[in-house]
Amino acid sequence: MDIQSELMNITSEMNRGFLQLIILTFLDVPSYGYDIIDSLEKIGYKVEENTLYPLLRRLEKKEVLISEWKVVDNKPRKYYSISKYGKELREEIMKIWSIQNLILQKLSDGRKENE
């Protein structure tokens, strides 16, 4: 297997969990699908519709997100926001991410000191 193929596989695996954390953070303010995609793209994170919408539905089914239909400019849009449970879950995920980040930092710093 070449490095580009392996890198694509690893990136895909890492992005699945990372996208969930991004969504749980982004949806402190209610938003609809296209706005989420557009806003994330503006900060350098590209997500496809066929990735985002199933994730939103899955998180809503698990009661991590809540939704509400609103009509804006004569267009019905489903607005998602994080639930109370989702905020608790996000807090725990952020703890895990912080620990993982710290471990990587320690490994990186320790290896540099030994070079």
C-alpha positions in Angstrom: 0.0 0.0 0.0 1.4 3.4 -0.8 1.6 6.3 1.7 -1.2 8.4 0.0 -3.7 5.5 0.3 -2.8 4.9 3.9 -2.9 8.6 4.7 -6.4 8.8 3.1 -7.6 5.9 5.2 -6.2 7.3 8.5 -7.5 10.8 7.7 -11.0 9.4 7.1 -11.0 7.5 10.4 -9.7 10.5 12.3 -12.3 12.9 10.7 -15.3 10.7 11.7 -14.8 11.4 15.4 -13.5 14.9 14.9 -16.5 15.9 12.8 -18.8 14.8 15.7 -16.9 17.0 18.1 -17.0 19.9 15.6 -20.8 19.6 15.2 -21.3 19.4 19.0 -19.3 22.6 19.3 -20.7 24.4 16.3 -24.4 23.8 17.3 -24.3 25.8 20.5 -26.1 28.2 18.1 -28.9 26.6 16.1 -28.1 26.1 12.5 -29.3 24.3 9.4 -27.4 21.9 7.2 -26.2 24.2 4.4 -25.1 26.9 6.9 -23.1 24.3 8.8 -21.3 23.2 5.6 -20.7 26.7 4.4 -19.5 28.0 7.8 -17.1 25.1 8.3 -15.7 25.5 4.8 -15.0 29.1 5.5 -12.7 28.1 8.4 -11.0 25.4 6.4 -13.0 22.3 7.2 -14.7 20.7 4.2 -17.6 18.3 4.9 -19.8 16.8 2.2 -23.6 16.8 2.4 -23.7 13.0 2.2 -21.6 12.9 5.4 -23.2 15.7 7.4 -26.9 15.0 7.0 -26.7 11.3 8.1 -24.6 12.4 11.1 -27.1 15.1 12.1 -30.0 12.5 11.9 -28.0 9.9 13.9 -27.1 12.5 16.6 -30.7 13.6 16.7 -31.9 10.0 17.1 -29.5 9.6 20.0 -30.9 12.8 21.5 -27.5 14.5 21.3 -29.1 17.1 19.0 -32.5 18.6 18.9 -34.2 20.1 15.8 -36.9 22.5 14.9 -38.4 23.4 11.6 -38.4 27.1 10.8 -39.5 29.0 7.7 -37.0 31.7 6.7 -37.5 33.7 3.5 -40.3 31.3 2.5 -37.9 28.3 2.8 -38.5 25.6 5.4 -35.3 24.7 7.1 -34.5 22.2 9.8 -32.4 23.9 12.5 -30.3 21.7 14.7 -28.9 22.6 18.1 -27.1 20.7 20.8 -29.2 19.2 23.6 -28.5 19.2 27.3 -27.3 15.6 27.0 -25.2 16.6 24.0 -23.5 19.3 26.0 -22.6 16.8 28.7 -21.4 14.4 26.1 -19.3 17.1 24.4 -17.7 18.0 27.8 -16.6 14.4 28.2 -15.3 14.1 24.7 -13.3 17.3 25.1 -11.7 15.7 28.2 -10.7 12.7 26.2 -9.4 14.9 23.4 -7.4 17.0 25.8 -5.8 13.9 27.4 -4.9 12.5 23.9 -3.5 15.8 22.8 -1.4 16.0 26.0 -0.1 12.5 25.5 1.0 13.3 21.9 2.6 16.5 23.1 4.6 14.7 25.8 5.7 12.1 23.3 6.7 14.7 20.8 8.6 16.8 23.4 10.2 13.8 24.9 11.5 12.5 21.6 12.9 15.9 20.7 14.8 16.1 24.0 16.4 12.7 23.2 17.5 13.8 19.7 
